């Protein structure tokens, strides 16, 4: 599913698949109204781990940048907020930036630039929706003559090749893309062969925190 946080415009086609007993499986996100078989990563836990990591390093002003037209982004935002509540830390709403897919190269960039220029409320940590956005944020930070992680700690999400593509290697969480694909293939074959059991309808992978060079304890 794409833009999975929105109402699904293709419900009719999925219901037609079910009517004809054609098995299907959703990866990364799923439409809740269909209650389908799905394989996903625990995105909420991933963002919680990243935010918790910054909190344990002493950061309190932590900005969050999340794409909210897909379910992954909604869940990552939820995990970010949950970390603040778990550690009983006030969350400044001015440090939360949400954006749509079409805005991903513009809005979060301009917003974080403005936030970082604040003389009274600049964040010391930034949680990014994914590694791609985190790399763009690194460029913004450099343009403002700030350093990562000396001035600002930055975390990504996905542990993609991009996480180690920059001069500063990103702290991030794993997104087991290969394992998702392998598991999806195994399950769809079992579904085709009619061997599906109730416990095989869903699988949720647990992300792991990968600590690299982009985070450090606050001075």
JOURJO-V290527 format. One record per residue. SS is DSSP state (~ for helix, > for strand, _ for the rest). OMEGA is omega in degrees with one decimal (none if undefined). NEAR is the number of other ideal C-beta (glycine too) atoms within 10 Angstrom. Layout:
SS & OMEGA & NEAR
SS & OMEGA & NEAR
This chain:
_ & 172.9 & 20
_ & -175.0 & 9
_ & -171.4 & 16
_ & 176.3 & 18
_ & 179.0 & 16
_ & 175.3 & 13
_ & -177.3 & 8
_ & -179.7 & 16
_ & -173.8 & 8
_ & 179.9 & 10
~ & -176.3 & 12
~ & -176.3 & 8
~ & 178.0 & 10
~ & 178.0 & 18
~ & 176.8 & 11
~ & 175.8 & 11
~ & -179.7 & 13
~ & 178.9 & 12
~ & -178.6 & 8
_ & 178.2 & 7
_ & 176.2 & 7
_ & -177.4 & 11
_ & 174.0 & 17
_ & -175.3 & 14
> & -179.9 & 19
> & -177.3 & 18
> & 176.0 & 15
_ & 177.7 & 18
_ & 177.9 & 21
_ & 178.7 & 20
_ & -173.1 & 18
~ & -176.5 & 11
~ & -179.9 & 10
~ & -175.7 & 17
_ & -174.5 & 10
_ & 166.5 & 18
> & -178.3 & 19
> & 174.6 & 22
> & -176.5 & 22
> & 170.5 & 18
> & 178.0 & 26
_ & -176.2 & 16
~ & 179.5 & 26
~ & 178.8 & 19
~ & 180.0 & 20
~ & 179.4 & 27
~ & 176.0 & 30
~ & -178.8 & 24
~ & 180.0 & 20
~ & -179.5 & 29
~ & 177.2 & 27
~ & 178.3 & 18
~ & 179.1 & 20
~ & 179.3 & 26
~ & -179.2 & 17
~ & 175.5 & 11
_ & 176.7 & 18
_ & -178.7 & 13
_ & 177.3 & 22
_ & 175.7 & 16
_ & -174.6 & 20
> & 178.3 & 25
> & 177.4 & 26
> & -179.2 & 25
> & -172.3 & 29
> & 174.2 & 27
> & -169.2 & 25
_ & 172.1 & 17
_ & 169.7 & 18
_ & -174.3 & 22
~ & 178.0 & 20
~ & -179.7 & 26
~ & 177.7 & 26
~ & -178.7 & 18
~ & 178.5 & 22
~ & 175.2 & 30
~ & 179.1 & 22
~ & 179.7 & 15
~ & 176.8 & 25
~ & 179.6 & 26
~ & -178.7 & 18
~ & 179.9 & 16
~ & 178.2 & 23
~ & -178.4 & 19
~ & 179.5 & 10
~ & -178.5 & 12
_ & 175.3 & 12
_ & 179.2 & 6
_ & 178.2 & 15
_ & 178.3 & 9
_ & 179.3 & 17
_ & -177.7 & 15
~ & 179.4 & 6
~ & -179.8 & 13
~ & 179.3 & 21
> & -179.3 & 17
> & 175.4 & 22
> & -176.7 & 18
> & 179.0 & 21
_ & -177.6 & 15
~ & -177.1 & 12
~ & -177.6 & 9
~ & -167.1 & 15
_ & 179.7 & 18
_ & -176.1 & 11
_ & -170.7 & 10
~ & -178.3 & 16
~ & 179.5 & 24
~ & -177.8 & 19
~ & -178.3 & 12
~ & -178.6 & 20
~ & 176.1 & 25
~ & 179.0 & 14
~ & -179.1 & 10
~ & -178.5 & 20
~ & 179.3 & 20
_ & -178.8 & 9
_ & -179.2 & 12
_ & -175.4 & 5
_ & -171.6 & 4
_ & -179.7 & 12
_ & -179.7 & 16
_ & 173.0 & 23
_ & 178.2 & 18
> & -179.9 & 27
> & 174.3 & 32
> & -176.5 & 29
> & -180.0 & 30
_ & 176.8 & 28
_ & -178.0 & 22
~ & 179.7 & 24
~ & 178.6 & 17
~ & -179.3 & 24
~ & 177.8 & 28
~ & 177.3 & 19
~ & 179.0 & 17
~ & 176.0 & 25
~ & 179.0 & 21
~ & 177.7 & 11
~ & -179.0 & 20
~ & 178.2 & 21
~ & -178.6 & 13
~ & 179.0 & 10
_ & 178.7 & 15
_ & 173.1 & 7
_ & -177.7 & 13
_ & 174.1 & 11
_ & 6.0 & 22
_ & -174.3 & 21
_ & -179.9 & 9
_ & -177.3 & 14
_ & 172.6 & 24
> & -176.6 & 24
> & 175.1 & 27
> & 177.4 & 30
_ & 178.0 & 28
_ & 174.4 & 31
> & -174.4 & 24
_ & 179.3 & 23
_ & 176.2 & 19
~ & 179.4 & 8
~ & -176.4 & 17
~ & 179.5 & 25
~ & -176.1 & 15
_ & -177.3 & 11
_ & 178.7 & 16
_ & 176.0 & 8
_ & -179.0 & 19
_ & -170.3 & 14
_ & 161.6 & 28
> & -172.7 & 25
> & 171.7 & 30
> & -175.4 & 28
> & 171.0 & 19
_ & -169.7 & 21
_ & -174.2 & 16
~ & -180.0 & 14
~ & -179.5 & 7
~ & 176.8 & 14
~ & -179.4 & 17
~ & 179.8 & 12
~ & -179.2 & 12
~ & 178.7 & 17
~ & -179.7 & 17
~ & 179.9 & 11
~ & -175.0 & 11
~ & -179.0 & 21
~ & 175.8 & 16
~ & 178.4 & 11
~ & 178.5 & 14
~ & 178.6 & 17
~ & -178.9 & 11
_ & 177.4 & 9
_ & -176.7 & 8
_ & -177.0 & 10
_ & 173.4 & 16
_ & -176.2 & 7
~ & -178.4 & 6
~ & 179.9 & 7
~ & -177.1 & 14
_ & -177.3 & 15
> & 170.8 & 16
> & 179.8 & 17
> & 178.8 & 11
> & 178.6 & 17
_ & 179.5 & 12
_ & 177.7 & 24
_ & 178.7 & 14
> & 176.7 & 16
> & -176.2 & 18
_ & 178.1 & 13
_ & -168.1 & 16
_ & -170.4 & 14
_ & 178.8 & 24
_ & 176.9 & 24
_ & 177.1 & 15
_ & -179.7 & 11
_ & -179.5 & 14
_ & none & 7
